[in-house]
Amino acid sequence: MPLLKYVPPGTIVAVLLVLIASQLFFAFLRYRRRAYLPILLMTAIGFALGQGWDYLGLPSWRLGQANLLPALIFALLLQPLARFVPRPGGQPQEPDQSNPNPRT
């Protein structure tokens, strides 16, 4: 696989950590309206903020090239905002009022 030599190992570790953390947040955090994609998006943004924290040189706990502790904290703090992420097709469509009995 010659393409993998161009991908830094920290990127692979960060992507796996985002996927694992988003699954854990989806499974264990309770909110009224939840969908997986907004939780995944907020987790990815949290990990990006954690990487920015590391880029600034602030203290952190790292796992290889990936910043772990501030990234998890940012991702956890952003989870309540997942319900405000717009989703395509998220609003139910109104039924057609011209046909009151759709089975006939």
Secondary structure as GFF3:
##gff-version 3
##sequence-region A 1 104
A	DSSP	three_ten_helix	2	6	.	.	.	ID=ss1
A	DSSP	alpha_helix	9	28	.	.	.	ID=ss2
A	DSSP	alpha_helix	36	55	.	.	.	ID=ss3
A	DSSP	beta_strand	62	63	.	.	.	ID=ss4
A	DSSP	beta_strand	66	67	.	.	.	ID=ss5
A	DSSP	alpha_helix	69	78	.	.	.	ID=ss6
A	DSSP	three_ten_helix	79	84	.	.	.	ID=ss7
###
